[in-house]
Structure formats: C-alpha cells, structure tokens
Amino acid sequence: MGFDRNTVIGFALLAVLFMGYFWYVSNNQKQAMAVQQRVQDSLAKLKPKTDTAQWRTDSLRLAQRRDSLAAGSFVQSAAVGTDSTIVLENELIKASFATKGGWLKQVELKKHVGPNGQPVKMGGSKGEYFGYAINTGNGQSTETAKLFFSAEPVTNAGDSVQTLRLIARSANGASIAHSFSVKKGDYRIYANIGMTGTRQLVSGNTLAINWQTTAVPQQKDVNYEKTQTRLVYQADGEYDYYTAYTGVSEKLAGASEWVGLKQQFFNSSLISPGKLTAVSADVVAPADTVKSEVATLKLTAQLSLPATGEASLPLTIYYGPNDYHILKSYDNGMHNIVDLGSGVFAFVKWLNRWLILPVFEFLSKLMGSPGGWTILLLTIFIRLLIAPLTYSSYLSGAKMKALRPEIDAMKARLGNDQQAVSMEQMKLFREAGVNPLGGCIPALLQIPIFFALYSFFNANLDLRGVPFLWATDLSAYDTVFNFGFDVPLYGDHISLFTITACVTSMFISIYSMSTTPDTGNPLMKYMPYIFPVMMLFIFNKLPSALTWYYTVSNVITLVLQFVIQNYIINHQKILSEIAANKAKPKKKSKWAERLEAMQEAQKRMDETKKKGGR
C-alpha cells in the first residue's frame, strides 16, 4: 500500500501552503526593509560632510549652550551637571538609571544569558531616550531628557522593594520628580512622574512623551532575529496581530494600554494605567550588514494631566523575557506578545495555548527539563493524536490501489476521452464505496498542527540556550560546518538536523512512490521529491528544535507506513468489502445526480462541437 494520487495532492497542497506562509512572512519583511533603506538613504544625504574632531567638539559645545538657554528657570539646578548611574535590583533584574534625563537607562536580566555568555542586557545604547517637553519660561521650553536630576538615597522596604527618586527643581518653585521601584520576583519597574507647578510646566493639561529604545542582538543569528522582531501593542483592549511588523510606521487608533518592541524572546514595553493617546510609533530596522542592532522603536504619545497644581502619572516599564505565563499573570493582554500564531495563521495560537504548550510543559517536568528528549515525547504524543487521520489516509490509499487495475483497464478502453474516464471513475468509486478524497482530506486536516508547531518552536523561551546532541541551542539552528561565506538561498553553514529532516522526508517519498502505481503523469511522479529539496533551503536557518521534531516525525512515519501496510491493513478484506459494495443496490445522492447531469451535458456539448467542426 502507498499513497494514491489524491494523497500526494494533499501533501503537495501542504507544501504549497508552507511555501505560501514563508512567502507571506518574507514579503512583509522585504517591504519593511525597503522602506527603511529609503529612510536611511535620505538621512545619509542630510548628514554633514565635515565630521572632524573639532567639528564634533564645537557641535557639542553649541548643543550644551542651547540646552542651557532652553532650561530657563531650571538653569541653576538642572541644566548643567554630570551624568551618573544609580542601580535598583532584585533576583531577576538589575536596572540602571541615569541622572541626566532621570530615567531608565539599561536592564540586565540575571537569569538569561546572551550570545556572548554574559547576562542579557536590554537598552543602554546611545539611542535610548525618554523625555517630554516642559515650559521653562516665557517662550522657552526644553525636554526633560536634557535636564540633570538630583538623586535621593535609595530606600528599601525590607527585601521586597527598592525605591529611587530623581528630582529636578526650578528657581520659581516648580519641580519634576521621577520615582522608580522594583519588587521581589517581578520583572516590572514601577515608575511615577510627579509634578508641582503643573500649570507652569505643561500647557493644555497634556504631557507629550517621546520614547526611543533599541533592541540589541540576543541570538546568534541576528538576521533571523530581525524577522521575529516587531512593534507590539494593545489598543482599546484589542491586541494587534496583523500590521505590527518591523519597519512599520503606525498611528494607533484608540487609547493604548501598552506599546512595546518585541524581539524573538524578549520585549521592551511601556505600560500606562491611564492609557496612552495619540500614539505614533515607528520601528526602524537596520540593514542586514549591521550586526549590533536588531531594531529601534521611536514612539510619541500623550498622557492626560489633572487640571491641578500637582500631578502624578504612574507608568510601568517591562524589559524582560517573552514568557507566556509571566506575561499572562499581568492580566493586560501582554501574553499575546508570545507569538504562538499570528497574521493569517493566528488561529493556531489556540491549538498551541490549549494543547501543545500544556503537554510540552508536562513532559518537561516528567523529563526533568525541556530539551530534545522532551521534543521526542511531544512528537510521539502528536502522532498518537493524529493516528486516526493517518490510518484513514493509508486505508484510503489501500482502497484506491485495489481499484487501480480496473481504473487502468477503463483508461485503456476509453482512450483519450477524459470526460468519459471521469464519469466512469466516479461511477466506479460510488459502486465500490470509496471516497477519492479519502487520502487528501486527512493530510489537509493536519495543516493546523504543522503551522502550530512552527510558531511554537520559534517562540518557546524554555528551549533557548538548551543543548542537545551536537546542537548548542535548540532555539537556533545547529551548525556542523561553517563555510565562512554566504551561499545564496542557503546560508553560511550546514545544519545537520535540517539534513536529517530532508533525508528522512526523501525516504518517505521513495517508499511511497515504490508502492504507488505509475499514473503516467511526470509531474505527479516527481512531486513528492520537490518538498524535501525545498526543505533543505528553507529549514537551514530555522530552530534546531523544529528540524529535530521533523526528523523524529519522519522516522515515525516510515515505521507506521511499514507496519500499517504489512500488519494492520487486511488487503483481502478490502477487496471483499469493495466486491460487497458493488453488489449492493445503489441510490444516487442528489449531489451525484447533479454531477452526472453536468457531465452528460458537457459530453453532449463536446460531441456537438466535434460534429460542427467536421
């Protein structure tokens, strides 16, 4: 028994959908990169031609003078100073704050290691920026990011809370205070913007904030990490799954609970209990040749202030991992950042959340930790889950194979009359009680699992940094040989798990074709071999967890093919059932009657055309 033509068509459609998915993701990324390249080219044209040391010194002096003048009433205490760093920390994070600007500068994640072997550091680049405009005098204004804040001593409330207060005062009694606190076992940093003399500092009871943060590489494949990086936000209680790709520029409709920049396994987000309005966000992706940055988020938004002399605006800052359960516990929709299914394939997130993730976590506890053997058990579980579909597909193939001699004789008798062949085949299938789509439909029903696992292994934080066999990190591709140069469409390395996945897929194709009668169609003859070859190029940069899964799944498929064909399916019983079905009186369904009527009408039209042409 082997795959019949309809089964092959089913798997061919699966391959086409898989290629369509990669085209969909790649096309969005290419468009975004093209837009960003045009922006960079425009900026390059505006860059001054003279870039000497003296020019930079003079520019810095002029900028400082301009900032000092703009500081107005703040000039005595906050316009001039020395930038210093203050640290708050718990067992999860080490947060550094700068006195210039009085805001968060960098966060170190103590329990996560970067590609350099050191703890993951988020933020900290020259482009890191947070500020808002304030009035400093008649016709004068400045940004808080240009002011120097005075740091009060860090206070401790036991072991659970550390608090820092940074303050800038003006000569006329107005002041700005930025307060921050971290709590035990929490990645969030709780911030508060406090003002006295609000009416002097802010016009229109609206605070216009500017936030810029740059994501630095946390994975060894920076270019692949860029494809997994995007703008994320929730507005009016709805998370955006469709348009928030890297390279976009968006004006968010409605009030936003939070906005952030998501990398493959980490995100930087600004959360506002009071809701951000008039949000405009740009995600700028550097060129592929730039390896020191993944993307930069530039955001402007507004916060409403009370019409009083004093104001207090709470904000929450999250620089941390894309851990589904941690983000879910915040109860604000941030768990949607973990990309378990998005875009046109957003529906598979439910399969991942309700089935794949719980089973994987259960098996991880059973094995003691997540890893390659856990993936093997997950693969076995999934194959058992779809076993009825697999058996149905193979059984349909066996029935089609049993009818093959009659179909071949029919084709020989009717010759090139395709209309007649089609009608006779439908009649034969109905009499034998065989569904010609029986091998195709089960294959198509497996598509959601196929795409669910692709998303799952790309987003699973638990696999990050986990070694298995020759792979050093299951969340990234494995490498057994580096070329030292890039091969077009393939990459600069050889992934052994990709090769094992492709080779086992090829064995499945060879085995299937060896047991499937020749249909005479060259395209159908070679179709099963195309997908394994495509996989060699597509899978080479994908996480080794995914390619290991496909290797195990393919080996199980080979074993099942042999066992089901030789020990489970009773071919003599199938022939007897077909003969018994043929002997039963048949009542045509309305659909079958309409189909035959259409075929008869088409046949008469063809005969009329032939007579008219003589």
N, C-alpha and C positions, 0 to 999 in steps of 0.2 A: 504494500500500500504506500502511496506517496501523495503528494499534493496534486490536485487536479488543476485545470486552468483557472477556475474561479478562486481557488485557494491562492494560487500565485498572484492573481489580480488583486486579492485582498492585501497580501503582503506588499505588492507593488504600490498600492494606494497608500499603505502605511509609510513606505519610503518617500513617496511624493509629499505627503503631509509633513514628514520630518524635515525634508529639504525646504518646504514652504515655511516652516517655523524658523529655520535658520536664516532663510532669506528675509523674513519679516524683521527679525532682530537685527541682522546685519545691515539691512537697508535703512532702518531708523538711525543706526549708529553712523553710517556713512553720511547721511544727510546732515546730522548734527555736526560731524567733523568738518564737513564742507562749509557750513555756516560759520563755525568757529575759525576756520582758516581764513575766511574772508575778513573776519573781525581782526585777526592778528595782522594780516597784511595791511589793513587800514591803519592800525596803531603803529606799525613799523614805519609807515610813511610820515607819521606825525612826530616821530622821535627826533630830538635834536641831533644834528650831525656831529657837533662837538661834544665829546664825552671825556675830557681830560680831568685829572685830579683837581686842578684849580677850579674848573667849571663846577665840579661836584661840591667843592668846599664853599664856593660863592653861593651856589644854589641853596645849600643847607643853611647858610647864614641868613640869606634873604627869607627863607621859609620860617626860620625861628623869629625873625623880626616881624614878619607878617602875623604869625601866631600870637606874638606878644601884644601887638596892637589890637588884634581882634579880641583878645581876652578881656579887654576893658576893665570892669570893676574887679575881675579876678586876677589882675596882673601881679599884685603884691604877693599873693599866696600860692597861685596855681599855674601861672604862665611859664615860670622858669623853675627848673628843678632837675633832679637826677632820677632816671628810671631805676626802680629796684623791684625785686620779686618776693612775694610772700606765698607760703605754701599752706594749704589745708589738705588733710589726707585721712583716709580710713583704710580698712584692709583691702579695699578694691581699687581705689584710685588715689593718685597724688596730683592735686590741682594747683597750678601755679598762676598767680595773679600779678599783673603789672601795675605799678603806681601811676605810670603815665596812661591815662585813659581810665584807670580804676576798674579794670575788667579782667575777665578770664583770659589767660594767655595760652596755656597748654595743659593737657590732661594726660597723665601716664596711667595705663591700665596694668595693674600689678599681676593679674592672673592670665594675661595674654602676651605671647611672645611674637615679635615681628620677624621678618625675614633675615634680619641681622643678628638674631639671637638675643636681642635686648627687649625689655618690655615695650609693648606698643605705645607709641606717643601720638596723640591726636592734637592738631593745631600747632601753634608755635612757629609757624612760618612768618616771613616778613609781611605777608598779605593778611595776617589775622587782624581783624578790626571790629570794634563795636563802638558806636557813638551816636549821639543825637544832637541836634542844633539847639543852642540856648542863646538868649539875648544877654549881652554883656554891657550894654549902654545904649545911648541914643544912636540909632542907626548902626549899631555894632552887634555882631554875633560870631559865634565860634562853635566848634564841635567839641564835645566832652572828651573825645579821643585825644585831643591836643592838650588837655589840661593835666597837670600833675596833682594827684590826690595824696593826702596825708593818711598814713596807715595807723590805725589804732591797734593796740595789742590784741593778738588772737585770744579769744576766750574759749574755754572748754566747759561743757556741761556733762561732766562725767566722761565716760568713754564713747558716748553715743553721738555727740555733736561738737563740731568745731565751728566757730564763727569769726568772720573777719569783717571789719567795717573800714571803708575807704571814703574820705570826705574831702571836698573842695569848698572853700568859703570865699565869698566876695566881700569887698570892703563895705558894701551897703547892707550887710546882714543876711543876704540870701545864701543858701548853701545847697550842695548836692551830696548825697550820701549813697554809696553803693555797698550793700551788705550781702555777704555770702555765707552759707553754712553747708556743711556736709554731714550726713548721718551714717551711722554704722550700718554696713551691709547694703548700701544704696549707691548706685552709680550717678544718681541725680545730684546736681548742685542747685541749691535753692538761693535765688538772688532776689534782691529788692532794690528798686530805685526810689529813694526818698528825697523830697524837695521841701525847702522852706522858701517862702517868697516866690511861689509858683507863678503868680501873675506877672512878676518882673522877668522871670526866666523864660517863660513859654507863652507864645501867642496862640489864641484860639482854643485853649484847653486841649491841645493835641500835641503829642510827642511823636516826632518823626524820627524813627530809628534807622540806622544803617548797620548791617551786619555782613561781614565777609569772613569766610572760613575756607581754608584749603585742605583737601584730603591728600595725605601723602601715602605712598605705596605700603601696603601691609601684606601683600602676597608676592611671590617670586615672579609671576607673570603680570607685569604692570599693564600691558595692553589688554589682556583678558579682564583684568580688574576694572579697567575703564569701561568695558562693555557691561559690567554689572553695577556701575555707578550711575546714580540718577537723583533728580530732585524728588523729594517725598513731602507730602503734606496732607492735612485733613482740614477741609473747609465745610462749615455747616454740617458737621457730623458725618461727612462722606469722604472716604479715602480715594485718592486718585490712582487708578490702575493703568491708565491708557496713555496720557500725554507727557508724563513726567520723566522723560528720558534725558540723558546727558546732552548738553548743547542746546537746551530749550531756553526760551525766554517767555515767561508767563506772567500775566496779571490775574491773580486769583480772584475768582468771584466769591462773594460772601466773606464771612468772618472766619479766620483760621485759628484753630486751636493750637496747632503746632506746624512748624516748617523745618525741614532739615535736608542734609546731604547724606545720601546713603551709599556706602561702599558695599563690597561683596559681603563682608562680615561685621562691619561697624557703621555707625552713623553719628552725625553731629546734628543735634536738633535744638531749636528754641521753642519752648512751650510757654504759652501765655494763658493763664486762667481768665484774664479779662478780654481775650480774643484780639488777634491782630487784624487790622483792616487795611484796605488799600494796599495789599501786598503785591509787590512786583519782584520776581525772582529770576535771576539769570544763572545758569550753570555753564561754566566755561571749561572746556576740556582742552588740554594742551595737545600739541602734535605728538604723533607716535614716537618721535625721536626723543621727546622729553620723558625721562625716567624718574625724575624727582617729585613729580606731582601726578595726581590722578584726575582731579577736577577742583574747581573753585566755585563756591556758591556766593553770589552777590545778591543781597536782599535789602529791600526798603519796605517799611511798613509803618503804620500809625497805631498809637495807643491813646485811648481817651483818658483825660485827666479830670479830676473833680474841679468844679469851679470854686475852689477854696484857696486859702493862702498856703496850705500844706498838702502834699500829695504823697501817696505810697503806691507803687506799682510792683506787684510780685511777678517774677518770671522764674522759670525753671530751665536749666541747661542740662542737656544729656549728651555726653561724649562717652559712648560705650558700645558694647557688643550687640549684634542683632540676634539676641537670644529670645526666642519666641515666648517662653514662659515669663521671663523678666519683663518684657515689654507688655505682655498680656496683663500682668499684675497692675500696671498703671491705669488700666481701665479708661484709656483715652484713644484707642484705635491704633496705637503705635505698633502693635503686634503685626499689623498689615505690612510693615516695612520688611519683615522677613518674607522674601519673595518665594512663596510656595506655589505660585501660579499667578501670572499677570497677563495683561494685554488680552489678545483674543483667546488665550488659554487660561484665563483667570478661573474658570470653573474647576480646574484640577486642584485648586487650593483646598477645597472641601475634602477631597479624597486624601490629600496629604495631612490635613489637620485632624481628621476624624479616624483615619486608618493607619497610614504609613508612619506618621510621627509617633503615635502611641505604641505601635508594635515595635518600631525601632528602639524606642526608649526602654520598653520591657525587655527586649532581647539584649540590650546593652547592659542592663542590670544583671541579667542572667549570666552574661559572659564576664561581668566584672568591669567592663569598659567598652566604649564604642570602638569599632575597628573593622578590619577585613573579615574576621570570622562572624561578626555580627551581621555584616552585609550578606555573607553566605547564607546565614539562617533566614534573613529577611527575604532573600531570593527564593529559598525553598518555600517559605510561607506564601509568597505571592504566587508561585507556580501551583501550589496546592489550591489556592483560592480560585485560580482561573482554570483548574483542571477540567471542570465540566465543559468549558468552552474549547479547551484543547482537544478533549476526547471527541466532542461534537464535530470539530473540524476534520480530525483524522477519520472519523466514521463516514462523514460525507465524502471524503476522498476515496474511501474504500468502495462506496456505492457507485461513485462516478467511474471508478476503474472497472467495476463489474459490468457496467453498461458500455464500456469503451468498444468492445468488439461489435456490438450492434450499431453504435454510432459510426464506426469506421465503415461498416457494410452499407449503412444508409448513405454516407457521403459518396461511396463508390457507385452506388446505384443512381443517385440523383445528380452526380457530377457537379457542375459549377452553379447550379440553381440554388443560390444562398437562401432565397425566400422559402423554397420548399424544404431545404435542410432545416431551417429554423423552425418551421411549423412541425415537421416530423419529430424534431428533438423535443419540443415542448410536449407533444403528444406522448412520446416515449417516457419522459420524466413523470408526467401525470399518471400514466398507467403503472409505472414502477414504484410510485410513491416516493420519488427522490426530489429533493429541493436543490436545484442547480446552484443556488447561492449559499448552500449549507456550509461550504468551506470558506466563503468570503466574509460572511457576517460575523462569525466568531473572531476572526482576525481584526475586523474593524472595531469590535467591542473592547478590544484590548488597548486601543489607542489612548484612552484617558490614563491608564496606568503607565503607559510609555512616557507621556509628557509629564505626568505627576512625578515620576522618578527623576526625570531630567531636572526639574525645578528643585526637587528635594535635595539631591546631591550637590547642587550648586549653592544652596543656601544653608546647608547643615553645619552650624558652628561647631558641633561636637566632633566633627571629623577633621577640623582644622589642626594641623600640626601632628596628626596621628600617623605614625609609620606603619607600614605593612609590607612584608616580604622586601622587595627591592625599592618600593615607593617610600619616600621620606615624609610625604604629606598627602593624605588621601583627599584633601580638599583641592589639590593642584595636580597637574599632570605628572606622571612619573617619567624619569629620564634614565635611559641606559647608555645613551651616547649623544654627545653634543657635536654638531657639525662645525660650530664656530662661525657660521654664516647662515643667512635665512634662505630657505628653499621656498620659492613661490607656492602658495596654497597649502604648504605642508608645515613649515616652521623650521626652527633651528635645532631640533632634537628628534630622537626616536623614543616613542613611548611604547614600552613592551606590553603593557596591558591593552593598549589600542591594537597592537598586532595580534595578541591572543584573541581579542574580541572579533577581529576581522577574519582570522583563520578559522575559528570555530563557526562563524557565520558562513564561511565558504564551504566548510564540511557539511553543514546543514543543506546548503543549496545543491551540492554534488550528490548527497544521499537522496534528496528529494527528486532530483531530475533522473537519477538512475532507476527510480521505481515508478516514474511517470511516463506513460506512452507519449511518443512524439506527436505533437499536434500539427506539425508541418509549418508552424509559424516561427520564423527565425527570431523575431522579437521576443516571443514568449519563451523561447529556448534559452536565451541569454539574459533575460530579465532578472532571474534570481541571483546572478553573479554581479550585477551592477551595484546593488546596495552594499555588499561587503567592501567593494573597492572604494565607494564613496565614503564609507565609514573611516577608512584609513586616513583620509584627509580631514574629515570633519571632527573626528574624535581625538586627534593627536594633541589638541590643546585643552581638552575637557578634563575635569577632575578624575583622578585615577579611581576614585570610589565608583564612578559611573561606569568606566570601562571594565573594572573588575566585576561589577554587577552583571554586565552584558556577557562577559566571559563565562561566569557561573551559569547564567540563564541559558546560554547556548549549549553548554555541556549537558545540562538537564534536558534540553530539547532533543539532543541527539539520543540520549538514553531513552527518553519517552517514545521517540519515533520507533526505535528498535523494539522496545518492549510491547508497545500497543499493537504494532503491526504483527509481531510474531507470536504474542502470547495472550493478548486480550481480545482483539477483534477476530471473530469467527467468520472467515470469508465464505465458508459453505452455508452458514446460517444466513448471511447477507443475500446470497444467490437464491436461497429458498424463500426468503421474505419478498424479494423482488418478483419471483415467479408467482407467489401467492397474491401479491398486489395486482399483478397483471390479470389474474383470473377473476378478481372481484369486479362486480359491475361498478362503473364509474358514473358519477353525477357531476357534470361540469359546474364549476362555480360561475357566478355572473362575470367575475373578472376574466376567467378563462374564455368564456363565450365572447366577451367583447374583444379580447386579444385575438382570438381566432377569426372573428369577423373582420377586424382590421387587417390581419394578414391576408385573408381571402380577397378583400377589396384591393389591397396593394398588389396582389398577384394578378388580379384581373386588369389592373391599370398597366402593369408591366407587359402583359400579353397584348393589350390593345396598342401600346406604343410599338411593340415589335411588329405587329401586323401593319401598322401605319407606316413603318419605315421600309417596308418591302416594296 
